[in-house]
Amino acid sequence: MTHEEARALFPVLREVAYLNAGTFGPVATLVAERLREQLERDLERGRGGRAYIDAMLEARLQVRERVAELLGATPEHVALTSSTTDGCNIVLAGLGLAPEDEIVTTDAEHFGLAGPVFASGARVRVAQVEGRPAADAVELIAAEVTPRTRLVALSHVLWTTGHVVDVHALRESLGVPIIVDGAQSVGAVPVEVGELDYYTVSGQKWLCGPEATGALYVRDIGALRVARPGYFAQESFEPGGEYVVRAGATRFDPGWIPVGALRGLLETLRLAPEWRFDRIRELSAHCRDALLSAGVDVLTEPAHAGLVTFRPGDDAAACVDRTWQRGVVLRDLPGKGWVRASCGWWNNEEDVARLVEAVTAAS
């Protein structure tokens, strides 16, 4: 697949410089077709019958297999969720932490991880990494770990700045279980879960899948309690009695994912080209350099992931509103006064040029 062929997958790029995969990736024509086909099938034939159930189960199996490939894992260690937040809640609830236990996290986490962490009932220690050099993150996080630490909870790629954290170095040096929020990493940078304990996946961001799709990797399935059992958690169940839990990570599947969404996610996982990570790295570097050359205050350090965060010359929300009017889709980070551009493998240098023009005009 050439880059022009890749861009042609996404109709939005005909008119818009879409730089917002950190929130939602662009929708490909083939993904929309899978969603439409399923909805029409459901409308005309109903949501039932053996063929419908078999197709649903097969779609779940295939998505689980493809996500496992993305993570360098095997399907039996992957649960299907509706979001990274879903995955974080499954893990934090399943660990059954007590007030005397501690979790170490950072001050740069999205609420999708921070919310479950602070709701866990454990004491939370927060490493101050925001505003510090990216290379200091591992040391700053490690300094918060104590003998009471039961879990380290952090992002692989920080949603605020796009800085990559060496999560493998942390796991190896600390010997403490770690949950990784992969919302800004899976689909943007190569991922190998290795010895990581838990890793969450967003389907709708860099993977460009439908909304309400995601996954959770669990390394030691037996070490995590099923605290939020859904229908797929049970191998068998006798009303009034105990249920037999499934053998693999399917036991953690929280519930139903629409069949059309499963088909759409499977389609987009097939579409991603082999060169996607190289392209993201190259274009994010170009975007950073172009903004700096235009006098913009860029916060993201060089050579990280696909996010490029900067401080505009005026109010961040107003800047994003005005760039939207110019056909450039960005994201402002509430409460920080920052704006974030997401450079995907579908973007090109013209998108970056439109971004720089729109941002400097807005300032």
Backbone torsions as a table, in degrees:
resi	resn	phi	psi	omega
1	MET	NA	126.8	176.3
2	THR	-81.1	168.5	179.4
3	HIS	-66.6	-37.8	178.1
4	GLU	-65.0	-37.8	176.1
5	GLU	-65.4	-37.2	178.8
6	ALA	-64.7	-44.0	178.8
7	ARG	-62.4	-35.4	-178.0
8	ALA	-66.6	-15.0	177.4
9	LEU	-66.7	-24.8	-170.1
10	PHE	-116.4	101.4	-177.5
11	PRO	-57.3	-30.1	-177.8
12	VAL	-58.4	-27.5	-175.9
13	LEU	-74.3	-9.4	177.7
14	ARG	-65.6	-31.6	-176.4
15	GLU	-121.9	-24.2	-168.0
16	VAL	-118.0	139.6	168.4
17	ALA	-85.5	92.8	-172.8
18	TYR	-88.5	108.1	-175.0
19	LEU	-127.8	53.5	-173.3
20	ASN	-139.2	31.7	179.9
21	ALA	-66.2	-19.3	176.2
22	GLY	-65.2	-17.4	173.8
23	THR	-105.9	-62.4	174.8
24	PHE	-139.6	131.9	173.8
25	GLY	-73.7	162.1	176.0
26	PRO	-66.9	154.7	-178.7
27	VAL	-96.1	126.4	177.7
28	ALA	-82.0	151.2	179.2
29	THR	-55.8	-44.4	-177.9
30	LEU	-65.4	-32.6	177.0
31	VAL	-67.1	-45.4	177.8
32	ALA	-60.7	-37.4	179.1
33	GLU	-63.8	-41.0	179.2
34	ARG	-64.4	-40.1	178.2
35	LEU	-64.1	-45.1	-178.6
36	ARG	-65.2	-43.2	179.6
37	GLU	-59.1	-44.9	-177.9
38	GLN	-67.2	-40.8	179.5
39	LEU	-63.4	-41.2	178.2
40	GLU	-65.9	-38.1	177.9
41	ARG	-63.3	-44.2	-179.6
42	ASP	-65.3	-37.6	-179.3
43	LEU	-65.6	-41.1	-173.4
44	GLU	-88.3	-31.2	-171.8
45	ARG	-119.5	-7.5	179.2
46	GLY	85.2	161.7	-179.2
47	ARG	-99.2	75.7	-178.9
48	GLY	-175.4	178.1	-178.5
49	GLY	95.8	157.3	-176.6
50	ARG	-60.9	-40.6	-179.0
51	ALA	-63.5	-38.2	179.8
52	TYR	-65.1	-47.2	-178.9
53	ILE	-65.3	-42.9	179.6
54	ASP	-62.3	-41.2	179.1
55	ALA	-64.5	-38.8	178.2
56	MET	-64.0	-46.9	-179.4
57	LEU	-64.9	-38.5	178.5
58	GLU	-66.8	-39.3	178.2
59	ALA	-64.3	-41.1	177.9
60	ARG	-62.4	-42.3	179.8
61	LEU	-63.1	-45.0	-177.4
62	GLN	-67.9	-40.2	177.2
63	VAL	-63.1	-43.1	179.2
64	ARG	-59.2	-41.8	179.7
65	GLU	-66.0	-42.3	-177.9
66	ARG	-70.6	-37.6	176.4
67	VAL	-65.0	-40.8	178.0
68	ALA	-59.1	-41.2	177.0
69	GLU	-60.2	-42.2	179.7
70	LEU	-59.8	-33.7	-174.3
71	LEU	-95.7	-3.4	-175.0
72	GLY	68.8	36.6	-176.3
73	ALA	-124.8	-173.1	175.4
74	THR	-115.3	151.1	-171.6
75	PRO	-57.9	-31.7	-176.9
76	GLU	-67.6	-9.6	178.3
77	HIS	-102.9	10.0	-176.1
78	VAL	-117.2	126.5	171.8
79	ALA	-103.2	148.3	177.2
80	LEU	-96.3	128.8	-177.2
81	THR	-127.0	-177.0	176.8
82	SER	-101.9	-5.4	-177.8
83	SER	-177.4	171.1	171.6
84	THR	-67.2	-36.9	177.9
85	THR	-57.8	-42.2	176.5
86	ASP	-55.9	-49.2	179.9
87	GLY	-61.5	-41.8	179.3
88	CYS	-63.1	-42.0	178.6
89	ASN	-65.1	-37.9	178.2
90	ILE	-60.1	-45.1	-178.3
91	VAL	-69.9	-50.0	-176.3
92	LEU	-63.8	-36.8	177.2
93	ALA	-71.4	-38.1	-176.3
94	GLY	-71.3	-24.2	-179.8
95	LEU	-75.2	-21.8	177.1
96	GLY	58.7	47.8	-176.4
97	LEU	-72.3	150.7	-178.0
98	ALA	-111.5	166.6	-178.7
99	PRO	-57.9	-27.3	179.5
100	GLU	-81.7	-9.4	177.2
101	ASP	-83.3	158.2	178.9
102	GLU	-125.9	145.1	170.5
103	ILE	-118.6	135.8	174.7
104	VAL	-105.5	127.7	177.3
105	THR	-136.9	-168.3	-180.0
106	THR	-124.6	170.2	178.8
107	ASP	-87.2	10.4	-177.4
108	ALA	-119.2	24.9	-177.3
109	GLU	-93.4	146.2	172.8
110	HIS	-70.1	151.9	-179.2
111	PHE	-61.9	-22.1	177.7
112	GLY	-58.9	-27.9	173.0
113	LEU	-100.0	-44.7	-176.3
114	ALA	-62.1	-38.5	-179.8
115	GLY	-58.4	-55.7	176.9
116	PRO	-59.2	-35.0	179.0
117	VAL	-62.5	-49.8	-176.9
118	PHE	-75.2	-17.7	176.7
119	ALA	-88.7	-2.1	-172.7
120	SER	-71.7	-19.8	-175.4
121	GLY	91.8	-11.0	178.4
122	ALA	-85.3	163.6	172.6
123	ARG	-75.1	139.4	-176.8
124	VAL	-114.5	127.0	174.6
125	ARG	-107.7	130.8	-171.4
126	VAL	-114.7	117.7	175.4
127	ALA	-80.1	132.9	-177.9
128	GLN	-89.7	94.8	-178.0
129	VAL	-107.7	-20.8	-177.9
130	GLU	-67.1	131.3	-178.6
131	GLY	85.2	-2.8	177.5
132	ARG	-102.4	157.5	177.6
133	PRO	-56.8	141.0	-178.2
134	ALA	-57.7	-33.9	-178.0
135	ALA	-66.6	-17.1	-178.7
136	ASP	-87.0	-9.0	-170.3
137	ALA	-59.2	-46.6	-177.0
138	VAL	-60.4	-45.1	-179.3
139	GLU	-65.6	-41.2	-179.5
140	LEU	-65.2	-39.4	178.9
141	ILE	-69.7	-44.8	-179.3
142	ALA	-60.2	-32.5	-178.2
143	ALA	-66.2	-19.8	-179.5
144	GLU	-89.6	-8.8	-177.0
145	VAL	-77.5	134.0	179.2
146	THR	-128.6	174.7	176.2
147	PRO	-60.6	-16.4	179.1
148	ARG	-88.8	-5.6	-175.5
149	THR	-68.8	121.7	178.3
150	ARG	-101.8	-19.0	-174.4
151	LEU	-158.6	140.4	168.3
152	VAL	-108.2	129.1	-174.7
153	ALA	-126.0	116.6	-177.0
154	LEU	-159.8	170.3	178.2
155	SER	-92.8	148.7	172.5
156	HIS	-72.2	-43.2	174.3
157	VAL	-123.0	122.2	-177.6
158	LEU	-67.1	130.2	-176.1
159	TRP	-69.3	-17.8	-177.3
160	THR	-83.9	-47.0	-173.1
161	THR	-115.9	-15.4	-175.5
162	GLY	81.8	6.3	179.7
163	HIS	-70.9	138.5	-179.4
164	VAL	-90.7	130.6	177.1
165	VAL	-101.3	135.3	-179.8
166	ASP	-77.8	82.0	-175.9
167	VAL	-68.0	-29.5	179.6
168	HIS	-70.0	-39.0	176.8
169	ALA	-63.2	-38.9	177.3
170	LEU	-63.1	-48.2	-178.0
171	ARG	-62.3	-40.5	-177.9
172	GLU	-69.5	-40.6	-174.8
173	SER	-79.7	-31.2	-173.9
174	LEU	-92.2	-31.9	-176.9
175	GLY	66.9	23.5	-179.7
176	VAL	-113.1	139.6	177.4
177	PRO	-53.6	145.5	-175.8
178	ILE	-135.9	135.3	171.3
179	ILE	-109.8	130.3	-176.6
180	VAL	-113.7	124.3	172.9
181	ASP	-80.4	111.3	-176.6
182	GLY	-99.4	20.4	-175.3
183	ALA	-58.2	-38.8	-176.7
184	GLN	-103.0	10.0	-178.2
185	SER	-113.9	-47.4	-175.3
186	VAL	-67.6	119.1	-175.9
187	GLY	97.9	-16.1	179.9
188	ALA	-107.5	-33.9	177.7
189	VAL	-135.9	155.7	175.9
190	PRO	-62.2	140.2	-179.1
191	VAL	-128.3	130.8	169.5
192	GLU	-129.8	114.1	-174.4
193	VAL	-67.8	-31.6	176.3
194	GLY	52.8	-122.3	-177.7
195	GLU	-93.4	7.1	177.1
196	LEU	-64.4	146.8	-173.6
197	ASP	-85.7	-44.0	-178.2
198	TYR	-140.1	138.5	-178.9
199	TYR	-144.1	124.3	-177.4
200	THR	-100.1	154.6	-175.4
201	VAL	-132.4	135.4	170.6
202	SER	-101.4	129.6	178.8
203	GLY	-83.9	-27.3	-169.9
204	GLN	-91.7	-3.7	-176.6
205	LYS	-94.2	-106.7	-174.8
206	TRP	-70.1	-15.9	176.2
207	LEU	-85.2	-11.8	176.4
208	CYS	62.9	30.5	179.0
209	GLY	-88.1	176.6	176.5
210	PRO	-64.7	162.0	176.0
211	GLU	-64.7	158.8	178.0
212	ALA	61.6	40.5	172.7
213	THR	-129.4	146.3	179.6
214	GLY	-179.9	-172.4	-178.0
215	ALA	-157.9	166.4	177.1
216	LEU	-138.9	126.7	173.0
217	TYR	-93.8	134.0	177.4
218	VAL	-127.5	118.2	-177.2
219	ARG	-73.6	-54.4	-178.9
220	ASP	-105.9	93.8	-173.0
221	ILE	-62.6	-40.3	-177.5
222	GLY	-70.8	-16.2	-178.2
223	ALA	-83.7	-8.7	-177.4
224	LEU	-114.1	123.5	179.6
225	ARG	-72.5	144.8	173.2
226	VAL	-82.8	94.8	-175.6
227	ALA	-91.4	-18.9	-178.1
228	ARG	-130.4	68.5	-174.4
229	PRO	-67.1	130.5	170.7
230	GLY	-106.4	-176.6	-175.9
231	TYR	-58.1	-37.1	-175.5
232	PHE	-78.1	-2.1	179.6
233	ALA	-72.9	-24.6	-170.3
234	GLN	-103.4	135.8	171.6
235	GLU	-79.2	-38.7	175.8
236	SER	-155.4	158.5	-177.3
237	PHE	-153.0	132.0	175.2
238	GLU	-111.1	117.5	179.9
239	PRO	-51.0	129.1	-178.3
240	GLY	88.1	-5.3	-179.4
241	GLY	-126.6	-172.3	-179.6
242	GLU	-80.1	154.6	176.7
243	TYR	-103.0	154.5	176.2
244	VAL	-95.3	119.6	-175.7
245	VAL	-76.4	148.6	177.9
246	ARG	-66.5	158.1	-173.7
247	ALA	-74.6	-37.8	-174.1
248	GLY	-101.2	-165.5	-178.2
249	ALA	-69.3	-8.5	173.4
250	THR	-54.8	-27.5	179.2
251	ARG	-58.7	-21.9	-179.0
252	PHE	-94.6	-4.8	177.1
253	ASP	-56.1	119.3	-173.1
254	PRO	-76.6	-17.9	179.9
255	GLY	164.4	-156.7	-172.7
256	TRP	-74.8	136.2	167.7
257	ILE	-117.5	128.7	-177.8
258	PRO	-52.1	140.1	-176.8
259	VAL	-61.2	-38.6	177.5
260	GLY	-61.9	-38.6	177.9
261	ALA	-65.6	-39.7	177.1
262	LEU	-62.6	-44.2	-179.8
263	ARG	-66.2	-38.2	178.2
264	GLY	-66.8	-41.5	178.5
265	LEU	-65.2	-41.7	178.4
266	LEU	-61.4	-39.2	179.0
267	GLU	-63.7	-45.2	-177.5
268	THR	-70.3	-29.2	176.6
269	LEU	-67.6	-27.8	177.4
270	ARG	-78.4	-25.6	-173.3
271	LEU	-78.0	-31.7	-171.3
272	ALA	-59.3	125.6	-178.0
273	PRO	-76.3	158.4	-178.7
274	GLU	-64.0	-28.3	-175.7
275	TRP	-87.2	9.5	-171.1
276	ARG	-60.5	-41.2	-176.4
277	PHE	-69.8	-38.2	176.7
278	ASP	-62.1	-42.7	-179.3
279	ARG	-65.7	-42.4	178.2
280	ILE	-60.5	-44.9	179.9
281	ARG	-62.3	-44.8	-179.1
282	GLU	-65.5	-45.0	-174.6
283	LEU	-73.3	-35.3	177.1
284	SER	-65.9	-35.9	175.2
285	ALA	-64.8	-43.1	178.0
286	HIS	-63.2	-42.1	179.6
287	CYS	-62.0	-45.8	179.2
288	ARG	-60.2	-46.9	-179.0
289	ASP	-63.9	-40.1	-178.7
290	ALA	-65.5	-41.2	177.8
291	LEU	-65.6	-43.7	178.4
292	LEU	-61.4	-41.5	-179.5
293	SER	-64.0	-27.6	178.8
294	ALA	-87.4	4.8	177.8
295	GLY	85.0	15.5	-179.7
296	VAL	-84.3	141.8	179.5
297	ASP	-80.9	99.0	-177.1
298	VAL	-92.0	131.2	-177.7
299	LEU	-95.5	-24.5	-177.7
300	THR	-77.2	129.7	177.1
301	GLU	-72.9	160.3	179.9
302	PRO	-69.6	156.3	171.1
303	ALA	62.9	53.0	174.7
304	HIS	-120.0	-115.5	-175.5
305	ALA	-114.4	-144.6	-174.7
306	GLY	-92.3	-8.2	-179.0
307	LEU	-88.5	137.9	174.4
308	VAL	-129.4	113.9	-176.1
309	THR	-107.7	139.0	-178.7
310	PHE	-143.8	163.1	177.6
311	ARG	-104.4	112.6	-177.3
312	PRO	-73.0	169.7	-179.0
313	GLY	-77.3	-8.1	178.5
314	ASP	-138.5	-163.0	-179.8
315	ASP	-59.0	132.6	-174.1
316	ALA	-64.2	-45.8	-179.0
317	ALA	-63.8	-40.0	178.5
318	ALA	-66.2	-38.2	177.5
319	CYS	-61.0	-45.1	-179.5
320	VAL	-66.0	-38.3	177.6
321	ASP	-62.8	-41.9	-177.9
322	ARG	-72.7	-37.4	177.0
323	THR	-66.7	-33.0	174.9
324	TRP	-57.9	-43.1	179.0
325	GLN	-62.8	-23.5	178.3
326	ARG	-94.4	9.2	177.0
327	GLY	80.5	26.1	178.3
328	VAL	-122.4	118.2	-174.5
329	VAL	-100.1	117.0	-179.3
330	LEU	-127.6	-172.6	178.1
331	ARG	-139.0	130.1	171.0
332	ASP	-93.3	148.8	-178.1
333	LEU	-100.2	107.8	-173.2
334	PRO	-55.4	135.6	175.3
335	GLY	81.7	-2.0	-176.6
336	LYS	-115.1	-22.7	-176.1
337	GLY	75.4	22.5	-178.6
338	TRP	-112.2	156.8	174.6
339	VAL	-122.9	143.0	-175.5
340	ARG	-123.1	129.2	172.5
341	ALA	-107.5	137.1	178.6
342	SER	-111.2	113.3	-176.8
343	CYS	-94.4	106.6	-178.0
344	GLY	-96.5	171.0	-179.9
345	TRP	-69.9	-13.5	178.5
346	TRP	-87.7	-14.6	-178.9
347	ASN	-80.2	164.4	177.2
348	ASN	-138.4	-178.7	-176.9
349	GLU	-65.7	-29.5	176.9
350	GLU	-65.3	-37.5	175.7
351	ASP	-60.0	-43.1	179.7
352	VAL	-64.7	-41.7	179.0
353	ALA	-61.9	-40.5	177.4
354	ARG	-65.3	-37.4	176.9
355	LEU	-60.7	-52.0	-177.2
356	VAL	-61.6	-43.2	179.3
357	GLU	-62.1	-44.5	-178.0
358	ALA	-67.6	-41.0	-178.5
359	VAL	-68.0	-45.8	-178.6
360	THR	-69.0	-33.3	176.1
361	ALA	-68.2	-37.3	179.9
362	ALA	-68.4	-26.1	-177.7
363	SER	-78.3	NA	NA
